[in-house]
């Protein structure tokens, strides 16, 4: 608590670089499509000789990642926070796919969000006990295709619906709309919409009975 009413929260995480070995196979197939049955049939399949290229066993380098977040709010009334994540994606290596016009730069994500509860302990208004949430997300994925950065943007809205009579259990529903990619340089832009539902159940356990 930084004042009698305001609470400051913060967090920091770090993930070190990891190296993984992979055993690889690659096949090429000719596919025939039947428009009447919507079935796909493999006609010819050829297995690539990755050993001759020195690619039958490769090493992945998963880059390190660091994130920091902080927020301020009034407990059980409102909260506003932000989180920044940086990943050293430029160090990512995958020799198996090194010839597909893809390269990597460092990635970063900035997320902003918050919630408000009009009156969490209201006995007369159910709408006043609902948790109203909203957020924004800006992400630079670090993936570059045809010298074009693949970025992502998303906005989300959510509700925490109280269930039960104890004011502490919620059914949470959230909606997210976003865009990924770009139509520049003959690339593809994806528009997506996500819906999620979760339950947060809280109750008192191991209550000692006063009367049997």
C-alpha positions as CSV (number, residue, x, y, z in Angstrom):
1,X,0.0,0.0,0.0
2,X,1.4,3.4,-1.0
3,X,-1.4,5.3,0.6
4,X,-4.5,4.3,2.7
5,X,-6.4,3.7,-0.5
6,X,-3.9,3.0,-3.3
7,X,-2.0,-0.2,-3.8
8,X,1.0,-0.7,-6.1
9,X,1.7,-4.1,-7.7
10,X,4.7,-5.1,-9.8
11,X,6.3,-8.2,-11.2
12,X,9.4,-9.3,-13.0
13,X,10.2,-12.5,-14.9
14,X,13.3,-13.8,-16.8
15,X,13.6,-16.9,-19.0
16,X,17.2,-17.8,-19.9
17,X,18.3,-19.0,-23.3
18,X,17.7,-22.7,-24.0
19,X,19.2,-25.0,-26.6
20,X,17.3,-28.0,-27.9
21,X,18.3,-30.8,-30.3
22,X,15.8,-32.0,-32.9
23,X,15.8,-35.0,-35.3
24,X,14.2,-34.0,-38.6
25,X,12.4,-35.6,-41.5
26,X,11.0,-33.9,-44.6
27,X,8.7,-35.4,-47.3
28,X,7.3,-34.0,-50.5
29,X,3.9,-35.2,-51.8
30,X,1.7,-34.7,-54.9
31,X,-1.9,-34.2,-53.7
32,X,-4.9,-34.8,-55.8
33,X,-8.2,-33.2,-54.7
34,X,-11.6,-34.6,-55.5
35,X,-14.1,-31.7,-55.6
36,X,-17.1,-34.1,-55.4
37,X,-16.1,-35.8,-52.2
38,X,-13.7,-33.1,-50.8
39,X,-11.1,-35.7,-50.2
40,X,-7.4,-35.4,-50.7
41,X,-5.3,-38.3,-52.0
42,X,-1.5,-38.6,-51.9
43,X,-0.2,-39.8,-55.3
44,X,3.5,-39.6,-55.0
45,X,5.6,-39.1,-51.8
46,X,9.4,-38.5,-51.8
47,X,11.5,-38.3,-48.6
48,X,14.2,-35.7,-48.7
49,X,17.8,-36.8,-47.9
50,X,18.4,-34.4,-45.0
51,X,21.5,-36.3,-43.9
52,X,23.3,-35.4,-47.2
53,X,22.6,-31.7,-46.3
54,X,23.6,-32.1,-42.7
55,X,20.1,-31.3,-41.6
56,X,18.9,-34.6,-40.1
57,X,19.9,-33.4,-36.7
58,X,19.9,-29.7,-35.9
59,X,20.0,-27.5,-32.8
60,X,17.3,-25.0,-31.9
61,X,18.3,-21.9,-29.9
62,X,15.3,-20.6,-27.9
63,X,16.1,-17.0,-27.0
64,X,16.0,-15.4,-23.6
65,X,12.9,-13.4,-22.5
66,X,12.3,-10.8,-19.9
67,X,9.1,-9.1,-18.8
68,X,8.2,-6.4,-16.3
69,X,4.8,-5.2,-15.2
70,X,3.3,-2.7,-12.8
71,X,-0.1,-1.3,-11.9
72,X,-1.9,0.8,-9.4
73,X,-5.4,0.7,-8.1
74,X,-7.8,0.6,-5.2
75,X,-8.4,-2.9,-3.9
76,X,-11.8,-4.3,-5.0
77,X,-12.7,-1.1,-6.8
78,X,-10.4,-0.4,-9.7
79,X,-7.0,-1.2,-11.2
80,X,-4.9,-0.1,-14.1
81,X,-1.7,-1.8,-15.2
82,X,0.9,-2.3,-18.0
83,X,3.3,-5.0,-18.9
84,X,6.3,-5.0,-21.3
85,X,7.9,-8.1,-22.6
86,X,11.2,-8.3,-24.6
87,X,12.5,-11.4,-26.2
88,X,15.9,-11.7,-27.8
89,X,14.4,-13.4,-30.9
90,X,17.3,-12.2,-33.1
91,X,19.3,-15.0,-31.7
92,X,16.7,-17.6,-32.7
93,X,18.3,-20.2,-35.1
94,X,16.7,-23.0,-37.0
95,X,18.9,-24.3,-39.8
96,X,16.2,-26.5,-41.2
97,X,14.2,-23.5,-42.3
98,X,17.0,-21.1,-43.1
99,X,16.2,-20.9,-46.9
100,X,12.5,-19.9,-46.8
101,X,12.9,-16.1,-46.9
102,X,12.4,-15.8,-43.2
103,X,14.6,-14.0,-40.7
104,X,14.2,-12.8,-37.1
105,X,14.6,-9.6,-35.2
106,X,14.0,-8.9,-31.5
107,X,10.4,-9.1,-30.4
108,X,8.5,-7.1,-27.9
109,X,4.9,-6.8,-26.5
110,X,3.2,-4.0,-24.7
111,X,0.0,-4.8,-22.9
112,X,-2.3,-2.3,-21.1
113,X,-5.4,-3.1,-19.2
114,X,-7.6,-2.6,-16.2
115,X,-10.8,-3.3,-14.4
116,X,-13.5,-1.5,-12.4
117,X,-16.1,-2.7,-9.9
118,X,-18.8,-0.1,-9.2
119,X,-19.6,-1.5,-5.8
120,X,-18.4,-5.1,-5.0
121,X,-20.6,-5.5,-1.9
122,X,-23.8,-4.0,-3.2
123,X,-26.9,-6.0,-2.0
124,X,-29.4,-4.0,-4.2
125,X,-27.7,-3.9,-7.6
126,X,-26.2,-6.9,-9.4
127,X,-24.8,-4.7,-12.1
128,X,-22.7,-2.8,-9.5
129,X,-21.0,-6.1,-8.4
130,X,-19.9,-7.0,-12.0
131,X,-16.2,-6.7,-12.8
132,X,-15.8,-4.7,-16.0
133,X,-12.4,-5.3,-17.8
134,X,-10.7,-3.9,-20.9
135,X,-7.3,-4.1,-22.5
136,X,-5.0,-3.4,-25.5
137,X,-2.1,-5.4,-26.8
138,X,0.7,-4.3,-29.3
139,X,3.1,-7.0,-30.4
140,X,6.1,-7.1,-32.7
141,X,6.5,-10.8,-33.2
142,X,10.2,-10.7,-34.4
143,X,9.3,-12.7,-37.4
144,X,10.2,-11.1,-40.7
145,X,8.9,-12.5,-44.0
146,X,10.1,-11.0,-47.3
147,X,11.8,-8.3,-45.3
148,X,8.5,-7.3,-43.7
149,X,7.8,-7.4,-40.0
150,X,4.8,-9.5,-38.8
151,X,3.1,-7.5,-36.1
152,X,-0.1,-8.0,-34.1
153,X,-2.7,-5.9,-32.4
154,X,-5.5,-6.9,-30.1
155,X,-8.2,-5.3,-28.0
156,X,-10.2,-7.2,-25.4
157,X,-13.3,-6.7,-23.2
158,X,-14.5,-8.8,-20.4
159,X,-17.0,-9.3,-17.6
160,X,-16.7,-11.0,-14.2
161,X,-20.2,-12.1,-13.3
162,X,-20.7,-12.8,-9.6
163,X,-22.2,-16.2,-8.8
164,X,-23.4,-17.5,-5.5
165,X,-24.1,-15.5,-2.3
166,X,-20.5,-15.0,-1.0
167,X,-19.5,-12.3,-3.5
168,X,-16.2,-14.1,-4.2
169,X,-17.0,-16.5,-7.0
170,X,-17.2,-15.4,-10.6
171,X,-18.0,-16.6,-14.1
172,X,-15.6,-14.7,-16.4
173,X,-16.3,-14.1,-20.1
174,X,-14.0,-12.2,-22.4
175,X,-14.0,-11.1,-26.0
176,X,-10.9,-10.3,-28.1
177,X,-10.6,-8.8,-31.6
178,X,-7.3,-8.4,-33.3
179,X,-5.2,-8.3,-36.5
180,X,-2.0,-10.2,-37.3
181,X,0.2,-9.6,-40.3
182,X,0.0,-7.3,-43.3
183,X,-1.0,-7.3,-46.9
184,X,2.2,-5.5,-48.0
185,X,4.7,-7.5,-50.2
186,X,2.1,-10.1,-51.1
187,X,1.6,-11.2,-47.5
188,X,-1.5,-12.1,-45.6
189,X,-3.3,-10.2,-42.9
190,X,-5.4,-12.2,-40.5
191,X,-8.4,-10.8,-38.6
192,X,-9.3,-12.9,-35.6
193,X,-12.0,-13.0,-32.8
194,X,-11.6,-15.0,-29.6
195,X,-14.1,-15.8,-26.9
196,X,-13.1,-17.3,-23.6
197,X,-15.0,-18.5,-20.5
198,X,-13.6,-19.4,-17.1
199,X,-14.9,-19.9,-13.6
200,X,-13.3,-18.6,-10.4
201,X,-14.8,-20.5,-7.5
202,X,-14.0,-19.5,-3.9
203,X,-15.4,-20.7,-0.7
204,X,-14.6,-21.2,3.0
205,X,-13.2,-24.6,3.8
206,X,-12.8,-26.5,7.1
207,X,-15.3,-24.4,9.0
208,X,-15.6,-25.6,12.6
209,X,-19.2,-26.4,13.5
210,X,-20.5,-24.7,16.6
211,X,-23.5,-27.0,16.7
212,X,-23.8,-30.7,15.7
